[in-house]
Amino acid sequence: MQKENRLTRREDFNKVYRHGKSSANHQFVVYIMPQSAAVPGESFRLGVSVSKKVGNAVVRNRIRRLVKEIVRHNGEKIAPRTDMILIARKPAAEMEYAEMEKSVLHVLKRAGILGKKG
């Protein structure tokens, strides 16, 4: 995933958590918020959060890598100028790539930021 598509700063995460809207399914929760005018660029920004409750470091990093790859592959379908945080729940640890992709796209569609492009 490219650098301009990353949500990294703690204050950005806190702003999305406080002021954003959330949607969920069994495996993922997504918080979304339109970007402020001060943010340069025309693309979305993604933050991924995986709790220690989900698994050990190997499991958490695998989930994080897979989620970022799924979003990278489907980036053209995601609404621009949106900040989002994807939070993985425990059932995500046992999922294969195809199942995880279906679940991530489902939660993004429920949040209303997944378009029909691509």
C-alpha positions as CSV (number, residue, x, y, z in Angstrom):
1,M,0.0,0.0,0.0
2,Q,1.3,3.4,-0.9
3,K,2.4,5.9,1.7
4,E,-0.3,8.5,1.0
5,N,-2.9,5.8,1.6
6,R,-1.8,5.1,5.2
7,L,-3.5,6.4,8.3
8,T,-0.6,6.5,10.8
9,R,-0.8,9.3,13.4
10,R,-2.5,8.7,16.7
11,E,-4.5,11.9,16.5
12,D,-5.9,10.9,13.1
13,F,-7.0,7.5,14.5
14,N,-8.6,9.2,17.5
15,K,-10.4,11.7,15.2
16,V,-11.9,8.9,13.1
17,Y,-12.9,6.9,16.2
18,R,-14.6,9.9,17.8
19,H,-16.3,11.5,14.8
20,G,-16.6,8.7,12.3
21,K,-19.5,6.3,11.6
22,S,-19.0,2.6,12.1
23,S,-20.3,-0.5,10.4
24,A,-19.5,-4.2,11.2
25,N,-19.9,-7.8,10.3
26,H,-18.8,-10.9,12.3
27,Q,-15.1,-10.5,11.3
28,F,-14.4,-6.8,10.9
29,V,-15.5,-3.4,12.1
30,V,-14.9,-0.3,10.0
31,Y,-14.9,3.3,11.1
32,I,-15.2,5.9,8.3
33,M,-15.0,9.6,8.1
34,P,-14.6,12.1,5.3
35,Q,-11.2,13.7,5.1
36,S,-10.7,17.3,6.1
37,A,-9.7,19.8,3.5
38,A,-6.3,20.1,5.1
39,V,-5.3,16.6,4.0
40,P,-3.5,16.7,0.7
41,G,-4.3,14.2,-2.1
42,E,-7.4,12.7,-3.6
43,S,-7.3,9.2,-2.3
44,F,-8.6,7.3,0.8
45,R,-6.4,6.6,3.9
46,L,-6.5,3.3,5.7
47,G,-5.6,2.3,9.2
48,V,-5.7,-1.4,10.4
49,S,-6.1,-2.4,14.0
50,V,-5.7,-6.0,15.3
51,S,-6.0,-6.6,19.0
52,K,-3.9,-8.9,21.0
53,K,-7.1,-10.9,21.7
54,V,-7.1,-12.0,18.1
55,G,-3.8,-13.9,18.3
56,N,0.0,-13.7,18.7
57,A,2.2,-11.3,16.7
58,V,2.5,-13.6,13.7
59,V,-1.3,-13.9,13.4
60,R,-1.9,-10.2,13.9
61,N,0.7,-9.2,11.3
62,R,-0.7,-11.8,8.8
63,I,-4.2,-10.3,9.1
64,R,-2.8,-6.8,8.8
65,R,-0.9,-7.7,5.6
66,L,-3.8,-9.5,4.1
67,V,-6.2,-6.6,4.8
68,K,-3.9,-4.0,3.3
69,E,-3.4,-6.2,0.2
70,I,-7.2,-6.6,-0.2
71,V,-7.7,-2.9,0.0
72,R,-4.8,-2.2,-2.4
73,H,-6.4,-4.6,-5.0
74,N,-9.8,-3.0,-4.6
75,G,-8.6,0.6,-4.1
76,E,-10.3,1.9,-7.3
77,K,-13.7,0.9,-5.9
78,I,-13.3,2.8,-2.6
79,A,-14.6,6.3,-2.3
80,P,-11.9,8.9,-2.4
81,R,-11.1,11.4,0.3
82,T,-12.2,9.0,3.1
83,D,-10.4,8.0,6.2
84,M,-11.1,4.5,7.4
85,I,-10.0,2.2,10.2
86,L,-10.5,-1.5,9.8
87,I,-10.6,-3.5,13.0
88,A,-10.2,-7.2,12.9
89,R,-12.2,-9.4,15.2
90,K,-11.2,-12.9,16.5
91,P,-12.9,-14.9,13.7
92,A,-10.7,-13.2,11.1
93,A,-7.7,-15.2,12.4
94,E,-8.9,-18.5,10.8
95,M,-9.9,-17.0,7.5
96,E,-8.2,-17.7,4.1
97,Y,-7.5,-14.8,1.7
98,A,-10.7,-15.3,-0.4
99,E,-13.0,-15.4,2.6
100,M,-11.3,-12.4,4.1
101,E,-11.6,-10.4,0.9
102,K,-15.3,-11.2,0.7
103,S,-15.7,-10.1,4.3
104,V,-13.7,-6.9,4.0
105,L,-15.6,-5.9,0.8
106,H,-18.9,-6.7,2.6
107,V,-18.2,-4.5,5.6
108,L,-17.0,-1.6,3.3
109,K,-20.2,-2.0,1.2
110,R,-22.3,-1.8,4.5
111,A,-20.4,1.4,5.4
112,G,-21.3,2.8,2.0
113,I,-17.8,3.6,0.7
114,L,-17.5,0.8,-1.8
115,G,-18.5,1.8,-5.3
116,K,-19.1,-0.2,-8.5
117,K,-16.0,0.8,-10.4
118,G,-13.4,-1.7,-11.6
